[in-house]
Amino acid sequence: MFAKKCVEIDIPDGDNGFLDFIAEIEEDAKSMNSDIEKMTMEMKTMRDDINNCTHEIQNEKKNGGNVTASFVRKKYKKAADYIETFNKQLKNHNITLYSLWLKIEKNTLGLIENNISVRPENKQSMTEYIKALYGMQVAMNSLKEKIQTLKETSLKNIGIERSLNQAIHFLDEDLSSYTDMVEQIVKSIDRIIIKSRVIIGQVKIDS
């Protein structure tokens, strides 16, 4: 999400506040990226496992097996377990990601307000960082769309089986919490970008 670029900063002896902000932002951004990547993989695992349950039902029908309501119900209960597992993971991601973003937001505002940030020799580094925030905003919006698709798809399966209904309802609540969090982060980035224009002007973003 954040470009892996070496940020070169001119820091006078005895004053390392600017560098502290940069270092902490880089560390938290790396942790945030890792957490999002992990969540994306967990989401894929859940989808694959649920699809396997569906394929098992279809294959049983195709092969002329005795596809009873009990057999199908067992598979949907299994799918519900997969959803519940991901939902627990999602809850933790919601907490972790928002906590990391609050730290990034705080340090970014501190960075912008730091008197070293306004120095001409640091303008390029600040510009690259703001571009990285734009990239993060785009990535968060993209992930939000995937989450929205997952919400819509899962809700279509309400009414099939009791434990599956419950699992989907809980998942939908936490997916909504995730999309709300993403919206807050996107708006926060907008505010940071606007505030940064005071010291580096309008940043041109490559399409």
VMD Tcl script that draws the C-alpha trace (Angstrom):
set ca {
  {0.00 0.00 0.00}
  {2.81 2.35 0.88}
  {5.63 2.47 -1.65}
  {8.83 0.91 -0.40}
  {11.02 3.95 -0.84}
  {13.89 5.18 1.24}
  {12.99 8.52 2.77}
  {15.99 10.82 3.07}
  {15.55 13.55 5.65}
  {17.88 16.41 6.56}
  {17.90 16.63 10.35}
  {20.00 19.10 12.31}
  {22.02 17.74 15.24}
  {20.04 17.52 18.48}
  {16.59 17.65 16.84}
  {15.15 14.29 15.81}
  {11.42 14.93 16.18}
  {10.85 14.83 12.43}
  {12.66 11.53 12.10}
  {10.68 10.04 14.99}
  {7.43 10.85 13.18}
  {8.66 9.30 9.94}
  {9.98 6.12 11.62}
  {6.79 5.48 13.60}
  {4.59 6.12 10.56}
  {6.64 3.66 8.48}
  {6.45 0.98 11.19}
  {2.71 1.36 11.73}
  {2.00 1.52 7.99}
  {3.94 -1.72 7.51}
  {1.93 -3.37 10.30}
  {-1.31 -2.08 8.78}
  {-0.41 -3.44 5.35}
  {0.45 -6.83 6.82}
  {-2.83 -6.98 8.72}
  {-4.86 -6.13 5.61}
  {-2.99 -8.75 3.57}
  {-3.65 -11.34 6.29}
  {-7.35 -10.46 6.38}
  {-7.58 -10.71 2.58}
  {-6.07 -14.21 2.70}
  {-8.45 -15.25 5.49}
  {-11.39 -13.98 3.44}
  {-10.21 -16.04 0.47}
  {-9.85 -19.12 2.67}
  {-13.42 -18.71 3.92}
  {-14.77 -18.35 0.35}
  {-12.82 -21.39 -0.84}
  {-14.03 -23.53 2.07}
  {-17.65 -22.49 1.53}
  {-17.36 -23.20 -2.20}
  {-16.05 -26.67 -1.36}
  {-19.19 -27.33 0.68}
  {-21.34 -26.27 -2.26}
  {-19.34 -28.43 -4.69}
  {-19.72 -31.46 -2.40}
  {-23.51 -31.07 -2.52}
  {-23.49 -30.62 -6.31}
  {-21.17 -33.57 -6.86}
  {-23.35 -35.80 -4.71}
  {-26.36 -34.85 -6.82}
  {-24.42 -35.30 -10.06}
  {-23.22 -38.75 -9.04}
  {-26.72 -39.90 -8.18}
  {-26.13 -39.98 -4.44}
  {-28.81 -39.85 -1.80}
  {-28.87 -36.07 -1.24}
  {-31.10 -35.86 1.80}
  {-32.03 -32.70 3.70}
  {-29.86 -34.00 6.53}
  {-26.83 -34.27 4.22}
  {-27.31 -30.77 2.81}
  {-27.94 -29.33 6.27}
  {-24.69 -30.83 7.50}
  {-22.76 -29.10 4.70}
  {-24.40 -25.73 5.43}
  {-23.58 -26.09 9.13}
  {-19.99 -26.64 8.07}
  {-20.15 -23.48 5.94}
  {-21.52 -21.61 8.96}
  {-18.48 -22.70 10.96}
  {-16.18 -21.26 8.28}
  {-18.07 -17.96 8.41}
  {-17.86 -17.84 12.20}
  {-14.10 -18.43 12.08}
  {-13.60 -15.56 9.65}
  {-15.93 -13.33 11.65}
  {-13.77 -13.78 14.77}
  {-10.72 -12.89 12.71}
  {-12.49 -9.86 11.24}
  {-13.37 -8.52 14.70}
  {-9.68 -8.56 15.63}
  {-8.70 -6.91 12.35}
  {-11.21 -4.12 12.92}
  {-9.65 -3.34 16.29}
  {-6.05 -3.64 15.11}
  {-6.43 -1.64 11.90}
  {-8.26 1.25 13.51}
  {-5.74 1.41 16.35}
  {-2.85 1.50 13.87}
  {-4.54 4.17 11.78}
  {-5.10 6.43 14.81}
  {-1.36 6.26 15.48}
  {-0.53 7.00 11.83}
  {-3.00 9.89 11.79}
  {-1.56 11.39 14.98}
  {2.05 11.11 13.78}
  {1.16 12.45 10.33}
  {-0.45 15.55 11.80}
  {2.59 15.94 14.05}
  {4.81 15.61 11.00}
  {2.91 18.28 9.10}
  {3.03 20.65 12.06}
  {6.75 20.03 12.71}
  {8.87 23.07 11.84}
  {11.38 20.91 9.95}
  {8.67 19.81 7.50}
  {8.51 23.25 5.94}
  {12.17 23.25 4.94}
  {12.70 23.15 1.16}
  {15.09 20.17 1.39}
  {12.31 18.07 2.94}
  {9.54 18.98 0.49}
  {10.22 16.02 -1.83}
  {10.03 13.50 1.03}
  {6.80 15.04 2.26}
  {5.38 14.96 -1.26}
  {6.20 11.26 -1.63}
  {4.54 10.53 1.69}
  {1.36 12.35 0.69}
  {1.35 10.36 -2.57}
  {1.60 7.20 -0.47}
  {-1.44 8.33 1.48}
  {-3.32 8.78 -1.80}
  {-2.35 5.21 -2.69}
  {-3.54 3.99 0.68}
  {-6.85 5.76 0.15}
  {-7.33 4.07 -3.22}
  {-6.47 0.65 -1.74}
  {-8.86 1.12 1.17}
  {-11.69 2.09 -1.18}
  {-10.97 -0.96 -3.33}
  {-11.08 -3.24 -0.30}
  {-14.30 -1.59 0.81}
  {-15.89 -2.56 -2.52}
  {-14.84 -6.19 -2.02}
  {-16.31 -6.16 1.48}
  {-19.55 -4.70 0.14}
  {-19.73 -7.47 -2.46}
  {-19.18 -10.08 0.28}
  {-22.00 -8.51 2.33}
  {-24.43 -8.63 -0.60}
  {-23.49 -12.19 -1.54}
  {-23.75 -13.57 1.98}
  {-27.12 -11.95 2.67}
  {-28.58 -13.80 -0.33}
  {-28.11 -17.04 1.63}
  {-30.27 -15.98 4.55}
  {-33.10 -18.46 5.12}
  {-31.35 -21.69 4.10}
  {-30.34 -23.06 7.50}
  {-30.55 -21.76 11.08}
  {-26.85 -21.78 12.07}
  {-25.94 -20.32 8.67}
  {-28.50 -17.53 9.17}
  {-26.99 -16.64 12.52}
  {-23.41 -16.71 11.21}
  {-24.33 -14.46 8.27}
  {-26.12 -11.94 10.50}
  {-23.09 -11.63 12.80}
  {-20.75 -11.39 9.82}
  {-22.87 -8.67 8.25}
  {-22.64 -6.59 11.43}
  {-18.84 -6.77 11.54}
  {-18.50 -6.18 7.82}
  {-20.54 -3.02 8.33}
  {-18.18 -2.01 11.13}
  {-15.27 -2.54 8.78}
  {-16.75 -0.42 5.99}
  {-17.57 2.33 8.52}
  {-13.96 2.26 9.68}
  {-12.69 2.50 6.09}
  {-14.91 5.52 5.47}
  {-13.46 7.23 8.55}
  {-9.90 6.52 7.40}
  {-10.60 7.79 3.87}
  {-12.08 11.02 5.24}
  {-9.14 11.38 7.62}
  {-6.71 11.08 4.70}
  {-8.67 13.78 2.86}
  {-8.23 16.11 5.84}
  {-4.51 15.34 6.07}
  {-3.98 15.99 2.36}
  {-5.79 19.33 2.58}
  {-3.73 20.33 5.60}
  {-0.47 19.29 3.91}
  {-1.05 21.79 1.10}
  {-0.02 24.55 3.49}
  {3.59 23.30 3.46}
  {3.98 21.46 0.14}
  {1.19 22.80 -2.03}
  {-1.02 20.73 -4.36}
  {0.42 17.27 -4.97}
  {0.11 15.93 -8.51}
  {-0.92 12.28 -8.54}
  {-0.01 10.10 -11.51}
  {-3.00 8.29 -13.00}
}
mol new
graphics top color blue
foreach p $ca { graphics top sphere $p radius 0.5 }
foreach p [lrange $ca 0 end-1] q [lrange $ca 1 end] { graphics top cylinder $p $q radius 0.2 }
display resetview
